[in-house]
């Protein structure tokens, strides 16, 4: 952890979101993603990026990247070396950066990113070329250099002309939420005025085959919280949020899209890949995030669930939500947007935080997809269709392999 959290501000600093950039299989940019999530559009197709003929599952939510990257300080040679994950991250970052319109002179701006596989595709390409022609070394050295986990972060900083402290969080499927939560804590504690944060992950053959070998992928349709669910579906994407103190945003007259109001994290020690059946750690993160935000379950107008579509995850999360909400469970609308764009792994939490920001700002709730018969463990309403509703608070959950659990509370801008 870069900054020790001995509080520099006696009163917690409020944290504003002044920029959002997002890339998913629904498209590149806020407008297309907001419309897609608002209407519950799905974006799955048979995988084209690598061979899946030997896999049980064949589909995923792949991103169609534009031919040209947005204009930044990167040269054509630097852009040409960027991998798929780095390109998605750069597109999302440029959108958030442009919307935030931060002043110049931010050379020391901190960057906090979450990811799992990062540039795995570069490692796969290195292996393929080495296996096919061991004597052919052309280009291999640069692939090794760009396979380093910090490569995408370094490219992003070079693109926008800053070089602050950089933190990469690889905490399984909670990585994106952990990154946003860490950035929030830095500002809230008074250490910094601004942080650029988010998460990113690209599909790769190794990750896809790995999940498929665990029989965790759905061979039908991803149906989070449905009684007949049979597994998750993978996706890829990136989201970047520009966070800054309310004082900074208000002083420069910036548009505040939403507020990050609370963050909770906990570790589930029950099993390496299986959550505690009663969702103990999930309950702890939701309670901690809401306590920090100063709210209770009755104040939460929508909950974006982790909701992977696997039998064990969804039943444990349903139990945790029911325990957390108590008497308010029947009044908390819940959905998992992974039925639309798949599970984005390290990018999931950041994308869902960006989604909640857009939904709070736009006054709508995103529906889930494929829930024909809700699991009896769900004592809360599952959003099955579009709903226009302006709420004050949203809660977003991210739970990962190894017991990593994180929750974020976002508040509508004043």
C-alpha positions in Angstrom: 0.0 0.0 0.0 1.5 3.3 -1.1 0.1 5.7 1.5 -0.2 4.8 5.2 -3.7 5.8 6.3 -2.9 8.0 9.2 -5.6 10.5 8.5 -4.5 13.9 7.3 -8.0 15.3 7.4 -9.9 15.4 10.7 -13.2 15.2 8.7 -13.4 12.5 6.0 -13.2 14.1 2.5 -16.1 13.5 0.2 -15.1 11.9 -3.1 -16.6 12.9 -6.4 -16.7 11.1 -9.7 -16.0 13.6 -12.4 -15.1 11.4 -15.3 -16.1 7.9 -16.5 -14.9 5.9 -19.5 -16.1 2.4 -20.3 -15.5 -0.4 -22.8 -17.5 -3.6 -23.0 -18.9 -5.9 -25.6 -21.9 -3.6 -25.8 -19.5 -1.0 -27.3 -16.9 1.6 -26.6 -18.1 4.7 -24.7 -20.7 5.8 -22.1 -23.6 6.4 -24.5 -23.7 3.0 -26.1 -23.1 1.2 -22.8 -25.7 3.2 -20.9 -28.3 2.4 -23.5 -27.3 -1.3 -23.6 -27.3 -1.7 -19.8 -30.5 0.3 -19.4 -32.4 -1.9 -21.9 -30.7 -5.2 -20.8 -29.1 -5.9 -24.2 -26.9 -9.0 -24.4 -23.6 -9.1 -26.2 -22.5 -12.8 -26.5 -21.3 -14.6 -29.6 -19.0 -17.5 -30.6 -15.4 -16.6 -29.7 -13.4 -15.3 -32.7 -10.1 -14.3 -31.0 -8.8 -17.9 -30.5 -9.7 -21.5 -31.1 -12.5 -22.8 -28.9 -13.4 -26.0 -30.9 -12.0 -28.2 -28.1 -13.9 -26.4 -25.3 -17.3 -27.3 -23.8 -18.3 -23.7 -24.0 -17.9 -21.7 -27.2 -19.3 -18.2 -26.5 -18.2 -15.1 -24.7 -18.8 -11.3 -24.8 -15.9 -10.0 -27.0 -15.2 -6.4 -27.6 -15.1 -5.0 -31.2 -12.2 -2.5 -30.9 -12.0 0.4 -33.3 -9.2 0.4 -35.9 -7.7 3.6 -34.5 -7.0 4.6 -30.9 -8.0 8.0 -29.6 -5.4 10.8 -30.0 -3.0 10.9 -27.2 0.7 11.6 -26.7 1.6 8.1 -27.7 3.5 7.6 -31.0 2.4 5.2 -33.7 5.2 2.7 -32.7 4.0 2.7 -29.1 0.5 2.2 -30.2 1.5 -0.6 -32.4 3.0 -2.5 -29.5 0.0 -2.3 -27.3 -1.9 -5.5 -26.6 -5.7 -5.8 -26.6 -6.0 -5.2 -22.8 -3.9 -2.0 -23.0 -6.0 -0.7 -25.9 -9.3 -1.2 -24.1 -7.8 0.5 -21.0 -6.5 3.5 -23.1 -9.9 4.0 -24.8 -11.7 4.0 -21.4 -9.1 6.3 -19.9 -9.3 8.8 -22.7 -13.0 9.1 -22.3 -12.8 9.6 -18.5 -9.9 12.0 -18.8 -11.7 14.1 -21.4 -14.9 14.3 -19.3 -13.1 15.2 -16.1 -11.2 18.0 -17.9 -8.5 18.1 -15.2 -6.2 21.0 -15.2 -2.6 20.7 -16.5 0.3 20.1 -14.2 -0.7 16.8 -12.8 2.6 15.0 -13.3 2.3 13.3 -9.8 -1.2 12.0 -10.3 -1.7 8.6 -8.7 -2.9 5.7 -10.8 -4.7 2.7 -9.2 -5.7 -0.2 -11.5 -7.2 -3.6 -11.0 -6.7 -6.6 -13.3 -6.2 -10.4 -13.3 -4.7 -11.7 -16.5 -3.7 -8.2 -17.8 -1.5 -8.8 -20.9 -1.9 -12.6 -20.9 -2.3 -12.6 -24.7 1.3 -11.4 -25.1 2.5 -14.3 -23.1 0.4 -16.7 -25.2 1.8 -15.2 -28.4 5.4 -15.5 -27.0 4.8 -19.2 -26.3 3.2 -19.9 -29.7 6.0 -18.3 -31.6 8.7 -20.0 -29.5 7.0 -23.4 -30.0 6.6 -23.1 -33.7 10.1 -21.7 -34.5 12.5 -21.7 -31.5 15.3 -20.2 -33.6 13.2 -17.2 -34.7 13.8 -14.5 -32.1 12.5 -11.5 -34.0 10.2 -9.5 -31.8 10.3 -11.9 -28.8 12.4 -9.5 -26.6 9.8 -6.8 -26.9 7.0 -9.2 -26.1 8.7 -10.2 -22.9 9.1 -6.5 -22.0 5.5 -5.7 -22.7 4.3 -8.7 -20.9 5.3 -7.2 -17.6 2.3 -6.4 -15.4 2.9 -2.7 -15.3 3.1 -2.2 -19.1 -0.5 -1.0 -19.6 -0.2 1.4 -16.7 3.0 2.9 -18.1 1.5 3.3 -21.5 -1.5 5.0 -20.0 0.6 7.5 -18.1 2.7 8.2 -21.2 -0.5 8.8 -23.2 -1.7 11.6 -20.9 1.6 13.0 -19.7 1.8 12.1 -16.0 4.0 9.9 -13.9 2.6 9.5 -10.4 2.7 6.6 -8.0 1.2 3.5 -9.6 -0.6 0.6 -7.8 -1.8 -2.5 -9.5 -4.2 -4.8 -7.7 -4.6 -8.4 -8.8 -7.1 -9.7 -6.4 -9.1 -12.0 -8.6 -12.7 -10.9 -9.5 -12.6 -8.2 -6.8 -9.7 -6.4 -8.4 -11.6 -3.6 -10.0 -13.7 -2.8 -6.9 -10.6 -2.9 -4.8 -8.8 -0.5 -7.1 -11.7 2.0 -6.9 -12.0 1.5 -3.2 -8.2 2.1 -2.6 -8.4 5.3 -4.7 -11.4 6.4 -2.7 -9.6 5.9 0.5 -6.6 7.9 -0.6 -8.8 10.9 -1.3 -11.1 10.4 1.7 -8.2 10.3 4.1 -6.9 13.6 2.7 -3.6 12.3 1.2 -4.4 13.4 -2.4 -6.8 15.5 -4.3 -7.2 13.3 -7.4 -6.7 9.7 -8.4 -7.3 8.0 -11.8 -8.6 4.5 -11.2 -10.3 1.5 -12.8 -9.9 -2.0 -14.0 -9.3 -3.9 -17.2 -9.0 -7.5 -18.6 -9.0 -9.0 -22.0 -10.1 -12.5 -23.0 -7.3 -15.0 -23.5 -7.2 -18.7 -24.5 -5.5 -19.7 -21.2 -8.2 -18.1 -19.0 -11.1 -19.3 -21.1 -9.8 -22.9 -21.2 -9.0 -22.8 -17.5 -12.6 -21.8 -16.6 -13.9 -24.3 -19.0 -11.8 -27.1 -17.6 -13.2 -26.3 -14.1 -16.7 -26.7 -15.8 -17.5 -23.2 -14.5 -18.6 -21.9 -17.9 -22.3 -22.1 -19.0 -22.9 -24.3 -22.0 -26.3 -22.7 -22.5 -27.0 -19.1 -21.3 -25.6 -17.2 -18.4 -28.6 -16.8 -16.0 -27.5 -15.2 -12.7 -29.9 -16.1 -9.8 -32.0 -18.3 -12.0 -32.9 -21.7 -10.4 -31.6 -23.5 -13.4 -28.4 -21.6 -13.8 -25.4 -23.7 -15.0 -22.4 -21.5 -15.0 -20.8 -18.1 -15.9 -20.0 -16.6 -19.2 -16.7 -14.7 -19.7 -16.4 -11.2 -21.2 -13.7 -8.5 -21.5 -13.6 -4.8 -21.1 -12.3 -1.8 -19.1 -13.6 1.1 -17.1 -11.8 4.1 -15.7 -13.1 6.6 -13.2 -11.6 10.1 -12.5 -12.0 10.6 -8.7 -11.3 13.9 -6.9 -12.3 15.6 -3.7 -15.6 17.5 -3.7 -13.6 20.7 -2.8 -11.5 20.3 -5.9 -14.4 19.6 -8.2 -16.5 22.4 -6.8 -13.6 24.9 -6.9 -13.2 24.4 -10.7 -16.9 24.1 -11.4 -16.7 20.5 -12.6 -19.8 18.4 -13.2 -20.1 15.8 -10.4 -21.5 12.6 -11.9 -21.8 10.7 -8.6 -20.1 10.2 -5.2 -18.2 7.2 -3.9 -19.6 7.1 -0.4 -18.4 3.8 1.1 -16.1 0.8 0.6 -15.8 -2.5 2.4 -13.4 -5.4 1.9 -13.1 -8.8 3.6 -11.6 -12.2 3.1 -13.6 -15.4 2.9 -11.4 -18.2 4.3 -14.0 -21.0 3.7 -12.5 -22.5 0.5 -10.2 -21.5 -2.4 -12.9 -21.3 -5.0 -16.2 -21.8 -3.1 -17.8 -19.0 -1.0 -19.1 -19.7 2.5 -22.6 -21.0 2.0 -24.1 -18.3 4.2 -22.0 -15.6 2.5 -20.3 -14.4 5.7 -17.5 -12.3 4.0 -20.0 -10.9 1.5 -22.2 -9.8 4.4 -19.2 -8.2 6.1 -18.2 -6.1 3.0 -21.8 -4.9 2.4 -22.2 -3.9 6.0 -18.8 -2.2 6.1 -19.4 -0.2 2.9 -22.8 0.9 4.1 -21.5 1.8 7.6 -18.8 4.0 6.1 -21.4 5.7 3.9 -23.6 6.2 6.9 -26.6 4.4 5.5 -28.7 1.2 6.1 -30.2 -1.3 3.7 -33.4 0.7 3.5 -31.5 3.5 2.0 -30.1 1.4 -0.9 -32.2 1.9 -4.0 -30.5 -0.7 -6.1 -27.9 -3.5 -5.6 -25.6 -4.5 -8.5 -24.8 -8.1 -7.5 -21.7 -10.0 -8.3 -24.1 -12.7 -9.6 -21.9 -14.9 -11.8 -24.5 -17.4 -12.7 -22.7 -20.3 -10.9 -24.7 -22.4 -8.5 -22.5 -21.8 -5.5 -21.8 -18.1 -5.9 -25.4 -17.0 -6.5 -26.9 -19.0 -3.6 -24.2 -17.7 -1.2 -24.6 -14.1 -2.4 -28.4 -14.4 -2.1 -28.1 -15.6 1.5 -25.7 -12.7 2.3 -28.0 -10.1 0.7 -31.0 -11.4 2.6 -29.1 -11.4 5.9 -27.7 -7.9 5.2 -31.1 -6.4 4.1 -33.2 -8.1 6.8 -36.7 -6.6 6.9 -35.8 -4.4 3.9 -34.9 -7.3 1.6 -38.2 -7.2 -0.3 -37.7 -3.5 -1.1 -34.1 -3.7 -2.5 -34.1 -4.2 -6.3 -31.2 -6.5 -7.4 -29.7 -7.5 -10.7 -26.5 -8.9 -12.1 -25.4 -7.3 -15.4 -23.1 -10.2 -16.1 -26.0 -11.7 -18.0 -25.4 -8.9 -20.5 -21.7 -8.6 -20.9 -20.3 -11.6 -19.1 -17.9 -11.8 -16.2 -15.1 -9.3 -16.8 -12.8 -10.7 -14.0 -10.5 -7.9 -12.9 -12.5 -5.3 -14.9 -15.8 -6.4 -13.5 -15.9 -4.2 -10.3 -14.7 -1.1 -12.1 -17.2 -1.6 -15.0 -20.0 -2.1 -12.5 -19.0 1.0 -10.6 -19.0 3.0 -13.8 -22.4 1.4 -14.7 -23.8 2.5 -11.3 -22.4 6.0 -11.8 -24.2 6.2 -15.2 -27.4 4.8 -13.8 -27.5 7.2 -10.8 -26.8 10.1 -13.1 -29.3 9.0 -15.7 -32.1 7.9 -13.4 -32.5 4.3 -14.4 -31.9 0.7 -13.1 -30.2 -2.0 -15.2 -32.1 -5.2 -15.5 -30.7 -8.7 -15.3 -31.2 -11.2 -18.1 -32.2 -14.9 -18.3 -34.0 -15.2 -15.0 -37.1 -17.3 -15.8 -37.5 -18.7 -12.4 -35.6 -17.0 -9.5 -33.7 -19.2 -7.0 -35.9 -19.6 -3.9 -32.9 -18.2 -1.9 -33.6 -14.8 -3.4 -35.9 -13.0 -0.9 -35.4 -9.8 -2.9 -36.9 -8.6 -6.2 -34.8 -9.4 -9.3 -35.0 -6.7 -11.9 -36.1 -8.5 -15.1 -36.8 -5.5 -17.3 -35.9 -1.8 -17.8 -36.9 0.6 -15.1 -36.6 4.3 -15.0 -36.1 5.3 -11.3 -34.0 8.0 -9.6 -32.5 6.6 -6.4 -30.1 8.1 -3.9 -27.7 5.1 -3.3 -26.5 2.1 -5.1 -24.4 -0.8 -3.7 -22.1 -2.8 -6.0 -20.6 -6.2 -5.0 -17.5 -8.0 -6.3 -16.4 -11.4 -5.0 -13.5 -13.4 -6.2 -11.6 -16.7 -6.1 -9.4 -17.0 -3.1 -12.0 -15.3 -0.9 -11.5 -11.7 -2.1 -14.7 -9.7 -1.4 -15.4 -6.0 -1.9 -18.4 -3.7 -2.0 -18.8 -0.1 -3.0 -21.5 2.4 -2.2 -22.2 5.1 -4.8 -24.4 8.1 -4.2 -26.3 10.3 -6.7 -24.7 13.7 -7.2 -26.2 16.5 -5.2 
